[in-house]
Amino acid sequence: MFSDKERQDVQKRICTGLMHGKSLTTILKETKGMPSRETVYVWLYDDKAFADDYARAREAQADYYAEQITDIADTESDPDRARVRIDARKWAAGKMK
């Protein structure tokens, strides 16, 4: 379905999206021509380089969420809204690390 070059480009877009805090689901839905979630998991299983890049992107995503937590705590005026937003990011970051 994908040539080697196309596959590498798609994998790079996936990792870049993760590093910018997007979920895999969002990345795959937002961009035309992206593979299915199942295909991504097959690639992760079969391609060590992609699996390594993906793992590093997930670590960067957790750091991104940690930075957002600080920003939310410093800027959100509604304490209840801040708590919900922070808790969601803490949970997600904890799962990634």
Backbone as JSON Lines, residues from 0, in Angstrom:
{"i":0,"aa":"M","n":[0.82,-1.19,0.0],"ca":[0.0,0.0,0.0],"c":[0.87,1.26,0.0]}
{"i":1,"aa":"F","n":[1.88,1.3,0.85],"ca":[2.79,2.44,0.93],"c":[4.16,2.02,0.41]}
{"i":2,"aa":"S","n":[4.77,2.89,-0.39],"ca":[6.16,2.65,-0.76],"c":[7.01,2.88,0.48]}
{"i":3,"aa":"D","n":[8.28,2.47,0.42],"ca":[9.16,2.69,1.57],"c":[9.27,4.17,1.92]}
{"i":4,"aa":"K","n":[9.39,5.01,0.91],"ca":[9.5,6.47,1.13],"c":[8.21,7.01,1.75]}
{"i":5,"aa":"E","n":[7.06,6.61,1.21],"ca":[5.78,7.06,1.75],"c":[5.61,6.6,3.19]}
{"i":6,"aa":"R","n":[5.99,5.38,3.44],"ca":[5.87,4.83,4.79],"c":[6.73,5.62,5.77]}
{"i":7,"aa":"Q","n":[7.95,5.93,5.39],"ca":[8.83,6.73,6.25],"c":[8.25,8.12,6.49]}
{"i":8,"aa":"D","n":[7.69,8.74,5.45],"ca":[7.08,10.06,5.6],"c":[5.89,10.01,6.55]}
{"i":9,"aa":"V","n":[5.05,8.99,6.41],"ca":[3.89,8.83,7.29],"c":[4.35,8.6,8.72]}
{"i":10,"aa":"Q","n":[5.34,7.76,8.9],"ca":[5.85,7.49,10.24],"c":[6.4,8.76,10.88]}
{"i":11,"aa":"K","n":[7.08,9.58,10.1],"ca":[7.61,10.84,10.62],"c":[6.47,11.77,11.02]}
{"i":12,"aa":"R","n":[5.42,11.84,10.19],"ca":[4.26,12.69,10.53],"c":[3.58,12.21,11.8]}
{"i":13,"aa":"I","n":[3.5,10.91,11.97],"ca":[2.89,10.36,13.19],"c":[3.71,10.78,14.41]}
{"i":14,"aa":"C","n":[5.01,10.6,14.35],"ca":[5.85,10.95,15.49],"c":[5.84,12.45,15.77]}
{"i":15,"aa":"T","n":[5.84,13.26,14.74],"ca":[5.78,14.71,14.92],"c":[4.46,15.12,15.58]}
{"i":16,"aa":"G","n":[3.37,14.53,15.13],"ca":[2.07,14.83,15.74],"c":[2.03,14.45,17.21]}
{"i":17,"aa":"L","n":[2.58,13.29,17.54],"ca":[2.63,12.86,18.95],"c":[3.43,13.86,19.78]}
{"i":18,"aa":"M","n":[4.56,14.3,19.26],"ca":[5.4,15.24,20.0],"c":[4.7,16.57,20.23]}
{"i":19,"aa":"H","n":[3.72,16.88,19.38],"ca":[2.95,18.12,19.54],"c":[1.67,17.9,20.35]}
{"i":20,"aa":"G","n":[1.59,16.78,21.02],"ca":[0.49,16.53,21.94],"c":[-0.76,15.92,21.35]}
{"i":21,"aa":"K","n":[-0.73,15.58,20.08],"ca":[-1.91,14.98,19.45],"c":[-1.97,13.49,19.75]}
{"i":22,"aa":"S","n":[-3.18,12.96,19.8],"ca":[-3.34,11.52,19.97],"c":[-3.13,10.82,18.63]}
{"i":23,"aa":"L","n":[-2.81,9.54,18.68],"ca":[-2.67,8.78,17.44],"c":[-3.97,8.81,16.66]}
{"i":24,"aa":"T","n":[-5.08,8.67,17.34],"ca":[-6.39,8.69,16.67],"c":[-6.58,10.0,15.91]}
{"i":25,"aa":"T","n":[-6.26,11.12,16.55],"ca":[-6.41,12.43,15.9],"c":[-5.5,12.55,14.7]}
{"i":26,"aa":"I","n":[-4.27,12.13,14.85],"ca":[-3.3,12.21,13.74],"c":[-3.81,11.43,12.54]}
{"i":27,"aa":"L","n":[-4.3,10.24,12.77],"ca":[-4.75,9.39,11.67],"c":[-6.02,9.93,11.01]}
{"i":28,"aa":"K","n":[-6.89,10.57,11.8],"ca":[-8.13,11.11,11.25],"c":[-7.93,12.43,10.53]}
{"i":29,"aa":"E","n":[-7.0,13.26,11.01],"ca":[-6.83,14.62,10.48],"c":[-6.15,14.67,9.12]}
{"i":30,"aa":"T","n":[-5.36,13.68,8.81],"ca":[-4.53,13.74,7.62],"c":[-4.99,12.72,6.59]}
{"i":31,"aa":"K","n":[-5.25,13.2,5.4],"ca":[-5.69,12.32,4.31],"c":[-4.58,11.34,3.95]}
{"i":32,"aa":"G","n":[-4.98,10.11,3.67],"ca":[-4.03,9.11,3.22],"c":[-3.26,8.41,4.32]}
{"i":33,"aa":"M","n":[-3.67,8.63,5.56],"ca":[-2.97,7.97,6.67],"c":[-3.44,6.51,6.76]}
{"i":34,"aa":"P","n":[-2.59,5.66,7.32],"ca":[-2.95,4.25,7.45],"c":[-3.96,4.05,8.59]}
{"i":35,"aa":"S","n":[-4.44,2.85,8.7],"ca":[-5.31,2.5,9.82],"c":[-4.46,2.36,11.09]}
{"i":36,"aa":"R","n":[-5.13,2.4,12.21],"ca":[-4.46,2.19,13.5],"c":[-3.78,0.81,13.52]}
{"i":37,"aa":"E","n":[-4.46,-0.19,12.96],"ca":[-3.9,-1.53,12.92],"c":[-2.59,-1.58,12.14]}
{"i":38,"aa":"T","n":[-2.54,-0.84,11.03],"ca":[-1.32,-0.79,10.23],"c":[-0.18,-0.17,11.03]}
{"i":39,"aa":"V","n":[-0.48,0.88,11.76],"ca":[0.55,1.52,12.59],"c":[1.09,0.51,13.61]}
{"i":40,"aa":"Y","n":[0.2,-0.26,14.23],"ca":[0.66,-1.25,15.21],"c":[1.48,-2.36,14.56]}
{"i":41,"aa":"V","n":[1.14,-2.75,13.35],"ca":[1.96,-3.73,12.62],"c":[3.35,-3.14,12.37]}
{"i":42,"aa":"W","n":[3.39,-1.89,11.93],"ca":[4.68,-1.23,11.71],"c":[5.5,-1.19,12.99]}
{"i":43,"aa":"L","n":[4.84,-0.86,14.1],"ca":[5.56,-0.81,15.38],"c":[6.16,-2.16,15.74]}
{"i":44,"aa":"Y","n":[5.45,-3.21,15.43],"ca":[5.91,-4.57,15.72],"c":[7.05,-4.98,14.78]}
{"i":45,"aa":"D","n":[6.92,-4.61,13.5],"ca":[7.85,-5.08,12.47],"c":[9.07,-4.18,12.25]}
{"i":46,"aa":"D","n":[9.0,-2.92,12.67],"ca":[10.02,-1.94,12.31],"c":[10.64,-1.35,13.58]}
{"i":47,"aa":"K","n":[11.81,-1.86,13.97],"ca":[12.45,-1.43,15.22],"c":[12.76,0.07,15.21]}
{"i":48,"aa":"A","n":[13.22,0.59,14.09],"ca":[13.55,2.02,14.02],"c":[12.31,2.87,14.27]}
{"i":49,"aa":"F","n":[11.2,2.49,13.66],"ca":[9.95,3.23,13.88],"c":[9.49,3.07,15.32]}
{"i":50,"aa":"A","n":[9.6,1.86,15.87],"ca":[9.2,1.63,17.26],"c":[10.03,2.51,18.21]}
{"i":51,"aa":"D","n":[11.33,2.64,17.94],"ca":[12.18,3.49,18.76],"c":[11.79,4.96,18.63]}
{"i":52,"aa":"D","n":[11.56,5.41,17.4],"ca":[11.14,6.8,17.17],"c":[9.79,7.07,17.83]}
{"i":53,"aa":"Y","n":[8.89,6.12,17.74],"ca":[7.55,6.25,18.32],"c":[7.65,6.36,19.85]}
{"i":54,"aa":"A","n":[8.5,5.53,20.45],"ca":[8.68,5.58,21.9],"c":[9.25,6.93,22.34]}
{"i":55,"aa":"R","n":[10.21,7.44,21.59],"ca":[10.77,8.77,21.91],"c":[9.72,9.87,21.72]}
{"i":56,"aa":"A","n":[8.88,9.72,20.7],"ca":[7.82,10.7,20.48],"c":[6.81,10.68,21.63]}
{"i":57,"aa":"R","n":[6.5,9.51,22.14],"ca":[5.59,9.4,23.29],"c":[6.21,10.03,24.53]}
{"i":58,"aa":"E","n":[7.51,9.88,24.73],"ca":[8.18,10.54,25.86],"c":[8.12,12.06,25.7]}
{"i":59,"aa":"A","n":[8.33,12.53,24.49],"ca":[8.24,13.96,24.23],"c":[6.81,14.46,24.44]}
{"i":60,"aa":"Q","n":[5.84,13.64,24.09],"ca":[4.44,14.0,24.29],"c":[4.15,14.14,25.79]}
{"i":61,"aa":"A","n":[4.68,13.25,26.6],"ca":[4.5,13.35,28.05],"c":[5.12,14.64,28.58]}
{"i":62,"aa":"D","n":[6.29,15.01,28.07],"ca":[6.91,16.28,28.47],"c":[6.06,17.46,28.04]}
{"i":63,"aa":"Y","n":[5.49,17.37,26.85],"ca":[4.59,18.42,26.36],"c":[3.41,18.6,27.31]}
{"i":64,"aa":"Y","n":[2.82,17.49,27.73],"ca":[1.69,17.56,28.67],"c":[2.12,18.16,30.0]}
{"i":65,"aa":"A","n":[3.31,17.83,30.46],"ca":[3.8,18.39,31.72],"c":[3.94,19.91,31.61]}
{"i":66,"aa":"E","n":[4.43,20.38,30.47],"ca":[4.53,21.82,30.25],"c":[3.15,22.47,30.22]}
{"i":67,"aa":"Q","n":[2.19,21.79,29.61],"ca":[0.83,22.31,29.58],"c":[0.24,22.42,30.97]}
{"i":68,"aa":"I","n":[0.54,21.46,31.83],"ca":[0.03,21.48,33.2],"c":[0.46,22.77,33.89]}
{"i":69,"aa":"T","n":[1.71,23.13,33.75],"ca":[2.21,24.37,34.35],"c":[1.5,25.58,33.77]}
{"i":70,"aa":"D","n":[1.35,25.61,32.46],"ca":[0.67,26.73,31.81],"c":[-0.78,26.85,32.28]}
{"i":71,"aa":"I","n":[-1.46,25.73,32.37],"ca":[-2.86,25.74,32.82],"c":[-2.94,26.25,34.25]}
{"i":72,"aa":"A","n":[-2.07,25.74,35.1],"ca":[-2.07,26.16,36.51],"c":[-1.81,27.65,36.64]}
{"i":73,"aa":"D","n":[-0.98,28.19,35.77],"ca":[-0.63,29.62,35.84],"c":[-1.66,30.54,35.19]}
{"i":74,"aa":"T","n":[-2.48,30.0,34.29],"ca":[-3.34,30.9,33.5],"c":[-4.84,30.65,33.61]}
{"i":75,"aa":"E","n":[-5.26,29.46,33.96],"ca":[-6.69,29.15,33.99],"c":[-7.35,29.81,35.19]}
{"i":76,"aa":"S","n":[-8.36,30.62,34.92],"ca":[-9.02,31.36,36.0],"c":[-10.08,30.54,36.74]}
{"i":77,"aa":"D","n":[-10.62,29.53,36.1],"ca":[-11.64,28.69,36.72],"c":[-10.95,27.47,37.35]}
{"i":78,"aa":"P","n":[-10.93,27.41,38.7],"ca":[-10.21,26.32,39.36],"c":[-10.76,24.92,39.02]}
{"i":79,"aa":"D","n":[-12.06,24.79,38.84],"ca":[-12.62,23.49,38.49],"c":[-12.2,23.06,37.1]}
{"i":80,"aa":"R","n":[-12.24,23.99,36.18],"ca":[-11.81,23.69,34.81],"c":[-10.32,23.36,34.8]}
{"i":81,"aa":"A","n":[-9.53,24.11,35.54],"ca":[-8.09,23.85,35.62],"c":[-7.83,22.45,36.16]}
{"i":82,"aa":"R","n":[-8.54,22.07,37.19],"ca":[-8.34,20.75,37.81],"c":[-8.62,19.63,36.81]}
{"i":83,"aa":"V","n":[-9.72,19.76,36.08],"ca":[-10.07,18.72,35.11],"c":[-9.01,18.64,34.0]}
{"i":84,"aa":"R","n":[-8.6,19.78,33.5],"ca":[-7.6,19.8,32.42],"c":[-6.26,19.25,32.9]}
{"i":85,"aa":"I","n":[-5.87,19.64,34.1],"ca":[-4.6,19.16,34.66],"c":[-4.66,17.66,34.93]}
{"i":86,"aa":"D","n":[-5.75,17.21,35.55],"ca":[-5.86,15.78,35.86],"c":[-5.81,14.91,34.6]}
{"i":87,"aa":"A","n":[-6.44,15.37,33.53],"ca":[-6.42,14.6,32.28],"c":[-4.99,14.49,31.75]}
{"i":88,"aa":"R","n":[-4.26,15.56,31.8],"ca":[-2.89,15.54,31.3],"c":[-1.96,14.75,32.22]}
{"i":89,"aa":"K","n":[-2.16,14.86,33.51],"ca":[-1.34,14.07,34.45],"c":[-1.55,12.58,34.21]}
{"i":90,"aa":"W","n":[-2.8,12.19,34.04],"ca":[-3.1,10.78,33.8],"c":[-2.43,10.3,32.52]}
{"i":91,"aa":"A","n":[-2.61,11.07,31.44],"ca":[-2.04,10.67,30.15],"c":[-0.52,10.64,30.21]}
{"i":92,"aa":"A","n":[0.09,11.65,30.81],"ca":[1.56,11.7,30.9],"c":[2.08,10.54,31.74]}
{"i":93,"aa":"G","n":[1.39,10.22,32.81],"ca":[1.79,9.1,33.65],"c":[1.75,7.78,32.91]}
{"i":94,"aa":"K","n":[0.78,7.59,32.04],"ca":[0.67,6.37,31.24],"c":[1.81,6.3,30.21]}
{"i":95,"aa":"M","n":[2.24,7.44,29.72],"ca":[3.28,7.46,28.69],"c":[4.66,7.23,29.27]}
{"i":96,"aa":"K","n":[4.9,7.72,30.45],"ca":[6.23,7.59,31.05],"c":[6.36,6.24,31.69]}
